[in-house]
Amino acid sequence: MTVSYNLDVSSVSFFNFFRVLFRWRGSVWKSIWSELVIWLIFYYMVMVTYRFALNPEQREEVRKYIENLHENLDNCVPLTFMLAFFVTVIVDRWKNIFANIGFIENTALAIATLVRGTAPEVVLARRTIIRYLVLSQVLVFRDISLKVRRRFPNTDSIIKSGFLQEHEAIILDEVDCPYNKYWVPINWASAVLQKVFVEGKISAPPLFNAAWQEIKTFRSNMAILCNFDWVPIPLAYPQVIFVAVRFYFFMCLFTRQHLDMNDTRTIDYYFPILTVFQFIFFMGWMKVAEGLLNPLGEDDDDFECNFLIDKNISTGMAIVDATYDKFPEMKPDKFAEPAFAPFYPEDVIDSGADHALVGSAQTVTLAEPNDQIDMMKVDINSPIVVGKAESQTSSTFRRRLSSAFGRKIRSHSVQHLGPEKLEPDTPFSQSMAPQRPYAAFELSNGFSSSSGLGNMSQSHLPKLEEEESTSMDSDATDVVTNSPPSTFAPEPPSSHRSIVTPNATQPVFVVPRTISEDTLGPTSPTLPFNQTLENDIDGLGRMKF
């Protein structure tokens, strides 16, 4: 029986704590009191034996063993981790079972809406479909819930309850299937639905499919419940948890004793207060998992399966028959009035318990409603839209540190090329601002060693002093062109490789300062750190190697 306490915690109050704490049914006290009493009895038996039945030499020898156990007990038995993971798995399983417990309302509403007609045979068809669905639920529940099994111990009890008729029981028994027959009533309901569709009581095939999908969903819920019951959590897992908790407190019978009778600095508590609270917390935590392990059982917090069966048959019949196609006379409502305002009782208004939900920035007034705000267009590539480039301070520091220790500088395929690197009043600088600050490298053949780049001499690469910038230190080589094409330039017929500058709408690639042998091939030289590809630009803006 499910224990409801939501009304007791409807508001935050100091007294609500006591209302919940001192409940008995479904409480932690009810679940652990017997084991706590047994543990205390054994605790005092160990205390009396140690203090009065042993001589001083025996007590000293026993004390050494117990102190050694006390030092290693918490490390050997990680109760917190084990219980936390176990309870998480159990609660997730419990939620899935409840989500698929099987409520009839959606299916009944679909049948009542889509199977039209007030003729006696049509009404009987709708009622029969609902009865067959609940009958399937009864057959499932009586095999997975002991409470339902007590209510329906055999087929005769189901017949007397009205869920199954005698001729239907004969047909059900004659079904030649060695396995469970939960599907038989579902099959009957589908056949009845098909019959009314053929007779024209369902106006279109999509409507028939919608009604049948609801029946299939209900059957899927019952199948999931069976799966959870057939395949529980592996037995070894709960065994480990249950043994670990009880073994821990069995060892506490000895390790929590006052052992040194000559120690006057330690207070001799004849009642183990802290250990008892620890027992309540850990043992109660484990009892929660035990109670949720099978929520279809007979514990206080298990699901009300019999109530659900009664509710489904009554609600489903009312939807498809008693209230079918009935609704009140339609009249104008108060909400159409221009001056409509919500109504509350006076005591609720005076208490001020409810407040409007208002956005956190809604009450901030930045401009009056009649103020004129000057608006302007912003380029899509501006920092306002795409964001400001991140600082390169850390990468600059790493690059200089690597250079100081003689390590190779890591090459990048894409580097920032800040506008401050460009010469003013040049066509390239004018075309770049406010475009994306990148230079491009033509990658038609990759970094193959057969190209001219792999055979170029270092003598063509004059030294260039390293430039410094406070905001950005680029690893890229600055390349200038007078007329950037709209696409990457193709590979020229000669051994020259092209380096061009794209327009603002194209992706950008740059030439890194250092090109390793892994990139150019074994015969390609490695570019020095202080050299660049900035010379020998022809009239078309191409770099010659």
PLY file of the C-alpha trace (Angstrom):
ply
format ascii 1.0
element vertex 545
property float x
property float y
property float z
element edge 544
property int vertex1
property int vertex2
end_header
0.00 0.00 0.00
1.45 3.33 -1.05
2.09 5.71 1.86
1.12 9.28 1.01
2.61 12.13 3.03
2.52 14.98 0.49
-0.06 16.93 2.48
2.25 16.97 5.50
5.02 18.58 3.45
2.83 21.00 1.50
4.65 23.90 3.16
8.04 24.38 4.77
7.63 24.27 8.52
9.57 23.08 11.54
6.61 21.00 12.69
6.30 19.27 9.30
9.58 17.57 10.09
8.02 15.90 13.11
4.86 14.99 11.17
6.97 13.04 8.71
9.52 11.74 11.20
7.09 10.06 13.56
5.02 8.22 10.97
5.13 4.47 11.40
3.67 2.85 8.28
6.30 2.79 5.57
8.87 4.48 7.84
12.50 3.64 8.44
11.65 2.78 12.04
9.31 0.02 10.98
11.85 -1.44 8.57
14.90 -1.55 10.88
13.63 -1.77 14.47
13.84 -5.55 14.71
17.39 -5.73 13.38
18.45 -2.82 15.59
17.14 -4.56 18.70
18.96 -7.77 17.78
22.17 -5.84 17.15
21.97 -4.08 20.53
21.43 -7.41 22.30
24.58 -8.85 20.76
26.47 -5.62 21.45
25.82 -5.86 25.18
26.63 -9.56 25.17
30.06 -8.77 23.73
30.51 -5.96 26.26
29.73 -8.20 29.24
31.93 -11.00 27.93
34.90 -8.70 27.34
34.70 -6.88 30.66
33.79 -9.67 33.05
34.50 -13.05 31.44
38.10 -12.39 30.37
41.14 -11.90 32.57
43.49 -8.92 31.99
45.90 -10.89 29.77
43.07 -12.14 27.57
41.55 -8.68 27.35
44.90 -7.24 26.24
45.28 -9.87 23.54
41.71 -9.37 22.30
42.16 -5.60 22.35
45.08 -5.79 19.92
43.03 -7.75 17.40
40.01 -5.48 17.73
42.06 -2.29 17.35
43.63 -3.67 14.18
40.17 -4.44 12.80
38.94 -0.98 13.72
41.76 0.71 11.77
41.02 -1.16 8.53
37.25 -1.64 8.66
36.16 1.55 6.90
38.74 1.11 4.13
37.78 -2.49 3.42
34.01 -1.94 3.29
33.13 1.23 1.27
29.47 1.28 2.26
28.71 4.78 0.99
29.84 4.08 -2.56
28.24 0.64 -2.72
24.87 1.76 -1.37
24.75 4.93 -3.49
25.27 3.06 -6.75
22.91 0.25 -5.79
20.08 2.57 -4.75
20.52 4.59 -7.97
20.04 1.46 -10.08
17.04 0.35 -8.03
15.30 3.75 -8.17
15.77 3.97 -11.94
14.25 0.51 -12.30
11.38 1.51 -9.99
10.60 4.59 -12.10
10.53 2.58 -15.32
8.13 0.05 -13.83
5.75 2.77 -12.68
5.93 4.55 -16.05
4.70 1.35 -17.75
2.14 0.29 -15.14
-0.67 0.67 -17.70
-3.37 3.35 -17.52
-6.40 2.87 -19.76
-7.45 6.50 -20.27
-5.55 7.24 -23.50
-6.71 4.04 -25.15
-10.32 4.50 -24.04
-10.41 8.09 -25.28
-9.03 7.03 -28.66
-11.60 4.22 -28.99
-14.47 6.52 -28.00
-13.36 9.24 -30.42
-12.57 7.09 -33.45
-15.15 4.28 -33.22
-18.34 6.21 -33.91
-21.91 5.13 -33.41
-24.60 4.69 -30.78
-26.04 1.43 -32.06
-26.04 -1.36 -29.43
-23.51 -3.45 -31.38
-21.10 -0.49 -31.69
-21.36 0.34 -27.98
-20.81 -3.33 -27.17
-17.73 -3.37 -29.41
-16.21 -0.39 -27.59
-16.92 -1.89 -24.17
-15.55 -5.27 -25.24
-12.29 -3.74 -26.43
-11.79 -2.07 -23.04
-12.68 -5.26 -21.17
-10.22 -7.30 -23.20
-7.42 -4.83 -22.50
-8.06 -4.87 -18.75
-8.33 -8.67 -18.90
-4.84 -8.80 -20.39
-3.64 -6.57 -17.55
-5.23 -8.91 -14.99
-3.49 -11.92 -16.53
-0.15 -10.11 -16.37
-0.57 -8.72 -12.85
-1.61 -12.04 -11.32
1.71 -13.51 -12.50
3.96 -10.69 -11.29
2.13 -9.34 -8.21
1.35 -11.50 -5.21
-1.48 -9.19 -4.10
-3.26 -9.62 -7.43
-2.57 -13.34 -7.30
-4.36 -13.54 -3.97
-7.36 -11.79 -5.53
-7.44 -13.94 -8.69
-6.02 -17.34 -7.70
-7.55 -19.14 -10.72
-9.58 -18.63 -13.88
-12.89 -19.10 -12.07
-12.21 -16.04 -9.92
-11.57 -13.97 -13.05
-14.89 -15.16 -14.54
-16.80 -14.33 -11.38
-15.22 -10.86 -11.34
-16.62 -10.18 -14.81
-13.35 -9.68 -16.68
-13.71 -12.99 -18.51
-16.82 -14.82 -19.69
-17.26 -18.59 -19.64
-17.18 -19.12 -23.40
-14.11 -16.88 -23.60
-12.40 -18.94 -20.90
-12.99 -22.08 -22.96
-11.49 -20.43 -26.05
-8.56 -19.17 -23.97
-7.86 -22.66 -22.64
-8.06 -24.15 -26.15
-5.36 -21.83 -27.50
-2.50 -24.15 -28.39
0.46 -22.24 -27.00
2.90 -23.58 -24.40
3.78 -20.07 -23.20
1.87 -17.32 -21.46
-1.35 -16.22 -23.14
-1.34 -12.55 -22.20
-1.53 -11.70 -25.89
-4.81 -13.53 -26.53
-7.14 -10.79 -25.16
-5.08 -8.19 -27.06
-5.60 -10.22 -30.21
-9.35 -10.32 -29.54
-9.43 -6.54 -29.06
-7.56 -6.00 -32.34
-10.00 -8.29 -34.16
-12.99 -6.37 -32.78
-11.39 -3.10 -33.87
-10.83 -4.49 -37.36
-14.46 -5.64 -37.51
-15.88 -2.20 -36.73
-13.49 -0.65 -39.27
-14.72 -2.99 -42.01
-18.30 -2.14 -41.05
-17.55 1.55 -41.56
-17.66 2.66 -37.93
-14.14 4.09 -38.36
-14.18 6.62 -41.17
-10.59 6.36 -42.48
-7.60 4.02 -42.34
-5.39 6.57 -40.52
-7.97 6.72 -37.74
-7.99 2.94 -37.50
-4.20 2.99 -37.27
-4.31 5.62 -34.49
-6.70 3.49 -32.43
-4.65 0.36 -32.99
-1.46 2.18 -31.96
-3.03 2.91 -28.57
-3.84 -0.77 -28.13
-0.28 -1.67 -29.11
1.13 0.85 -26.61
-0.93 -0.69 -23.82
0.34 -4.15 -24.76
3.93 -2.84 -24.83
3.52 -1.54 -21.28
2.44 -4.98 -20.11
5.39 -6.57 -21.92
7.84 -4.21 -20.20
6.40 -5.14 -16.80
6.88 -8.81 -17.61
10.45 -8.17 -18.72
11.30 -6.44 -15.45
9.83 -9.36 -13.52
11.41 -12.07 -15.64
14.91 -10.55 -15.64
15.69 -8.94 -12.27
18.98 -7.37 -11.25
21.67 -10.08 -11.17
21.43 -11.89 -7.87
25.09 -11.40 -6.98
24.67 -7.62 -6.86
22.05 -7.41 -4.08
23.81 -10.26 -2.29
27.04 -8.25 -2.16
25.24 -5.18 -0.83
23.18 -7.00 1.79
26.15 -9.02 3.04
28.46 -5.98 3.09
26.11 -3.90 5.23
25.41 -6.66 7.71
29.06 -7.71 7.88
30.07 -4.12 8.59
27.76 -3.86 11.58
28.71 -7.33 12.76
32.29 -6.10 13.01
31.03 -2.98 14.77
29.88 -5.24 17.62
33.57 -5.57 18.52
35.27 -2.47 17.10
32.89 0.00 18.76
33.48 -1.34 22.27
35.33 0.60 24.96
38.44 -1.58 25.15
40.97 0.15 27.41
39.66 0.06 30.94
42.62 2.14 32.18
42.02 4.99 29.72
40.50 7.81 31.75
40.57 10.35 28.91
37.94 8.55 26.83
34.37 8.58 28.05
32.90 5.13 28.47
29.52 5.30 26.73
27.47 2.35 27.85
25.06 3.05 24.99
26.67 3.35 21.51
24.88 6.51 20.38
26.87 7.29 17.24
26.97 3.67 16.13
23.20 3.38 16.55
22.66 6.44 14.35
25.05 4.99 11.79
23.07 1.75 11.92
19.83 3.66 11.30
21.26 5.57 8.34
23.02 2.74 6.52
20.54 0.00 7.34
17.62 2.30 6.49
19.31 3.19 3.20
19.62 -0.49 2.38
15.98 -1.11 3.36
14.93 1.53 0.84
16.62 -0.50 -1.89
15.05 -3.71 -0.60
11.59 -2.16 -0.68
12.00 -0.78 -4.20
13.59 -3.92 -5.59
10.11 -5.37 -6.30
7.51 -2.57 -6.26
4.74 -5.03 -7.19
5.00 -6.91 -3.91
3.22 -6.54 -0.57
5.31 -3.90 1.19
3.84 -0.64 2.46
5.21 1.37 -0.47
4.47 -1.09 -3.27
2.16 -0.17 -6.13
-1.60 -0.58 -5.76
-2.15 -3.04 -8.59
-5.65 -4.10 -7.52
-6.71 -0.48 -7.30
-5.34 0.14 -10.79
-7.32 -2.77 -12.23
-10.56 -1.51 -10.68
-9.85 2.04 -11.81
-9.08 1.01 -15.39
-12.25 -1.02 -15.89
-14.51 1.64 -14.37
-12.89 4.60 -16.10
-12.61 2.86 -19.45
-16.27 1.80 -19.49
-17.39 5.29 -18.52
-15.39 6.84 -21.36
-16.57 4.54 -24.15
-20.19 4.15 -23.00
-21.68 6.30 -20.23
-20.10 9.57 -21.37
-19.69 8.73 -25.06
-20.46 11.66 -27.36
-21.91 13.69 -24.50
-20.89 17.21 -23.64
-22.64 20.22 -22.06
-24.44 22.86 -24.03
-21.99 25.41 -25.38
-22.52 28.94 -24.13
-20.39 32.10 -24.26
-17.77 32.15 -21.54
-16.56 34.98 -19.33
-13.10 34.95 -20.83
-14.41 36.67 -23.97
-15.24 39.82 -22.01
-12.78 42.66 -22.69
-12.54 43.58 -19.01
-12.08 40.03 -17.80
-9.96 39.59 -14.67
-9.14 36.39 -12.78
-11.15 35.55 -9.66
-9.70 34.43 -6.31
-11.24 33.93 -2.88
-10.69 36.85 -0.55
-8.64 34.84 1.93
-6.28 33.73 -0.85
-5.84 37.33 -2.02
-5.11 38.50 1.51
-2.56 35.76 2.13
-0.59 36.65 -0.98
0.58 33.08 -1.42
0.65 33.15 -5.24
2.79 35.51 -7.26
3.14 36.12 -10.97
5.99 34.47 -12.84
8.12 37.33 -14.17
11.35 37.18 -16.14
14.49 38.13 -14.24
15.23 41.06 -16.60
11.62 42.07 -17.23
11.57 44.75 -14.52
14.73 46.47 -15.83
13.80 49.63 -17.76
16.47 50.65 -20.28
14.27 52.87 -22.44
10.81 54.34 -22.28
8.17 52.93 -24.65
8.06 56.15 -26.71
11.84 56.67 -26.91
13.43 56.64 -30.37
16.40 54.27 -30.51
19.07 54.79 -33.19
19.77 51.47 -34.92
22.47 50.69 -37.50
23.44 47.74 -39.65
26.37 45.62 -38.48
28.57 43.55 -40.77
28.09 39.85 -40.21
31.85 39.33 -39.73
32.26 42.11 -37.20
33.43 41.32 -33.65
29.93 42.20 -32.39
28.48 39.24 -34.29
31.27 36.66 -34.41
32.94 37.59 -31.13
36.34 38.99 -30.29
39.41 36.89 -31.02
40.90 35.20 -28.02
44.17 36.46 -26.61
47.31 34.76 -27.88
49.41 35.59 -24.83
49.72 32.00 -23.63
50.58 30.63 -27.09
53.18 33.38 -27.59
54.82 32.51 -24.27
54.96 28.81 -25.17
56.45 29.59 -28.59
59.20 31.77 -27.18
59.93 29.27 -24.42
60.25 26.45 -26.98
62.53 28.59 -29.13
64.77 29.37 -26.14
65.27 25.65 -25.42
65.91 24.83 -29.07
62.71 22.89 -29.62
60.77 22.92 -32.88
57.90 25.34 -33.08
54.59 23.58 -33.50
53.02 24.36 -36.87
49.36 25.16 -37.30
47.22 24.92 -40.39
45.20 28.01 -39.43
46.61 31.05 -37.64
45.29 34.50 -36.83
46.72 37.28 -38.95
45.97 40.48 -37.13
45.11 43.64 -39.06
48.02 45.42 -37.33
50.42 43.23 -39.40
49.25 44.76 -42.69
50.79 47.78 -44.33
48.33 50.67 -44.43
46.90 52.05 -47.65
47.51 48.87 -49.65
44.85 47.04 -51.65
45.26 44.00 -49.46
44.80 45.89 -46.21
41.79 47.71 -47.61
40.18 44.47 -48.73
40.90 42.74 -45.43
39.22 45.26 -43.15
36.78 44.40 -41.67
37.10 40.91 -43.19
38.42 37.88 -41.38
42.13 38.37 -40.57
43.61 35.30 -42.23
45.95 34.47 -45.09
45.45 31.43 -47.31
47.56 28.63 -48.74
46.53 26.65 -51.81
46.17 22.99 -50.84
45.36 21.32 -54.15
48.13 18.72 -53.84
48.85 18.98 -50.13
52.44 19.16 -48.89
53.82 16.65 -51.38
57.58 16.46 -51.80
57.22 16.48 -55.58
56.17 20.14 -55.65
58.45 23.08 -55.94
58.08 23.81 -52.25
59.90 20.60 -51.42
62.87 21.49 -53.64
63.26 25.15 -52.84
66.50 26.43 -51.38
66.80 28.23 -48.11
68.78 30.94 -49.86
65.51 32.27 -51.30
64.19 32.90 -47.80
65.67 36.12 -46.36
65.78 36.61 -42.63
63.06 38.68 -41.04
63.09 40.02 -37.52
60.35 38.62 -35.34
57.48 41.00 -34.91
55.82 41.54 -31.57
52.26 42.56 -30.86
50.51 43.20 -27.55
47.23 41.64 -28.64
48.21 38.86 -31.08
51.49 37.23 -32.19
50.75 35.29 -35.34
52.57 32.15 -36.39
51.55 32.76 -39.98
53.54 34.29 -42.84
52.13 37.54 -44.15
51.37 37.29 -47.84
50.27 40.29 -49.87
48.36 40.24 -53.12
46.83 42.98 -55.22
43.82 41.14 -56.65
42.62 38.21 -54.55
40.58 35.73 -56.60
37.18 34.46 -55.49
38.42 30.88 -55.20
41.73 29.23 -54.44
44.05 29.46 -57.40
44.80 26.18 -59.19
48.25 24.66 -59.36
50.26 26.55 -62.04
51.93 24.54 -64.79
55.39 25.33 -63.45
56.85 24.15 -60.17
55.60 27.28 -58.48
52.99 26.89 -55.70
50.44 29.66 -55.30
49.68 31.46 -52.08
46.64 33.72 -52.41
44.36 35.72 -50.18
40.67 34.70 -50.23
37.74 36.98 -49.92
35.76 37.36 -46.70
33.32 34.56 -47.42
35.85 31.71 -47.88
37.61 29.56 -45.31
41.18 30.56 -44.57
44.45 28.65 -44.37
47.95 29.99 -43.76
51.53 28.93 -44.25
53.09 27.95 -40.91
56.53 29.20 -40.03
57.98 25.71 -39.53
57.25 22.82 -41.89
58.64 19.55 -40.57
59.95 16.60 -42.53
56.80 14.71 -41.69
54.92 17.26 -43.80
57.25 17.87 -46.76
58.83 14.42 -47.05
62.31 13.16 -46.27
64.00 15.24 -49.00
62.38 18.55 -48.05
64.29 21.07 -45.95
62.90 22.46 -42.73
62.26 26.18 -42.80
64.20 28.16 -40.20
62.26 29.99 -37.51
63.43 33.45 -38.59
62.74 33.05 -42.30
59.56 33.80 -44.19
58.00 33.45 -47.60
57.48 37.16 -48.13
59.69 37.88 -51.19
59.49 37.20 -54.88
55.83 38.02 -55.38
55.00 38.34 -59.04
52.56 40.75 -60.57
49.64 38.36 -60.17
50.14 38.11 -56.43
51.70 34.64 -56.55
54.76 33.48 -54.62
57.58 32.04 -56.73
59.82 29.30 -55.33
0 1
1 2
2 3
3 4
4 5
5 6
6 7
7 8
8 9
9 10
10 11
11 12
12 13
13 14
14 15
15 16
16 17
17 18
18 19
19 20
20 21
21 22
22 23
23 24
24 25
25 26
26 27
27 28
28 29
29 30
30 31
31 32
32 33
33 34
34 35
35 36
36 37
37 38
38 39
39 40
40 41
41 42
42 43
43 44
44 45
45 46
46 47
47 48
48 49
49 50
50 51
51 52
52 53
53 54
54 55
55 56
56 57
57 58
58 59
59 60
60 61
61 62
62 63
63 64
64 65
65 66
66 67
67 68
68 69
69 70
70 71
71 72
72 73
73 74
74 75
75 76
76 77
77 78
78 79
79 80
80 81
81 82
82 83
83 84
84 85
85 86
86 87
87 88
88 89
89 90
90 91
91 92
92 93
93 94
94 95
95 96
96 97
97 98
98 99
99 100
100 101
101 102
102 103
103 104
104 105
105 106
106 107
107 108
108 109
109 110
110 111
111 112
112 113
113 114
114 115
115 116
116 117
117 118
118 119
119 120
120 121
121 122
122 123
123 124
124 125
125 126
126 127
127 128
128 129
129 130
130 131
131 132
132 133
133 134
134 135
135 136
136 137
137 138
138 139
139 140
140 141
141 142
142 143
143 144
144 145
145 146
146 147
147 148
148 149
149 150
150 151
151 152
152 153
153 154
154 155
155 156
156 157
157 158
158 159
159 160
160 161
161 162
162 163
163 164
164 165
165 166
166 167
167 168
168 169
169 170
170 171
171 172
172 173
173 174
174 175
175 176
176 177
177 178
178 179
179 180
180 181
181 182
182 183
183 184
184 185
185 186
186 187
187 188
188 189
189 190
190 191
191 192
192 193
193 194
194 195
195 196
196 197
197 198
198 199
199 200
200 201
201 202
202 203
203 204
204 205
205 206
206 207
207 208
208 209
209 210
210 211
211 212
212 213
213 214
214 215
215 216
216 217
217 218
218 219
219 220
220 221
221 222
222 223
223 224
224 225
225 226
226 227
227 228
228 229
229 230
230 231
231 232
232 233
233 234
234 235
235 236
236 237
237 238
238 239
239 240
240 241
241 242
242 243
243 244
244 245
245 246
246 247
247 248
248 249
249 250
250 251
251 252
252 253
253 254
254 255
255 256
256 257
257 258
258 259
259 260
260 261
261 262
262 263
263 264
264 265
265 266
266 267
267 268
268 269
269 270
270 271
271 272
272 273
273 274
274 275
275 276
276 277
277 278
278 279
279 280
280 281
281 282
282 283
283 284
284 285
285 286
286 287
287 288
288 289
289 290
290 291
291 292
292 293
293 294
294 295
295 296
296 297
297 298
298 299
299 300
300 301
301 302
302 303
303 304
304 305
305 306
306 307
307 308
308 309
309 310
310 311
311 312
312 313
313 314
314 315
315 316
316 317
317 318
318 319
319 320
320 321
321 322
322 323
323 324
324 325
325 326
326 327
327 328
328 329
329 330
330 331
331 332
332 333
333 334
334 335
335 336
336 337
337 338
338 339
339 340
340 341
341 342
342 343
343 344
344 345
345 346
346 347
347 348
348 349
349 350
350 351
351 352
352 353
353 354
354 355
355 356
356 357
357 358
358 359
359 360
360 361
361 362
362 363
363 364
364 365
365 366
366 367
367 368
368 369
369 370
370 371
371 372
372 373
373 374
374 375
375 376
376 377
377 378
378 379
379 380
380 381
381 382
382 383
383 384
384 385
385 386
386 387
387 388
388 389
389 390
390 391
391 392
392 393
393 394
394 395
395 396
396 397
397 398
398 399
399 400
400 401
401 402
402 403
403 404
404 405
405 406
406 407
407 408
408 409
409 410
410 411
411 412
412 413
413 414
414 415
415 416
416 417
417 418
418 419
419 420
420 421
421 422
422 423
423 424
424 425
425 426
426 427
427 428
428 429
429 430
430 431
431 432
432 433
433 434
434 435
435 436
436 437
437 438
438 439
439 440
440 441
441 442
442 443
443 444
444 445
445 446
446 447
447 448
448 449
449 450
450 451
451 452
452 453
453 454
454 455
455 456
456 457
457 458
458 459
459 460
460 461
461 462
462 463
463 464
464 465
465 466
466 467
467 468
468 469
469 470
470 471
471 472
472 473
473 474
474 475
475 476
476 477
477 478
478 479
479 480
480 481
481 482
482 483
483 484
484 485
485 486
486 487
487 488
488 489
489 490
490 491
491 492
492 493
493 494
494 495
495 496
496 497
497 498
498 499
499 500
500 501
501 502
502 503
503 504
504 505
505 506
506 507
507 508
508 509
509 510
510 511
511 512
512 513
513 514
514 515
515 516
516 517
517 518
518 519
519 520
520 521
521 522
522 523
523 524
524 525
525 526
526 527
527 528
528 529
529 530
530 531
531 532
532 533
533 534
534 535
535 536
536 537
537 538
538 539
539 540
540 541
541 542
542 543
543 544
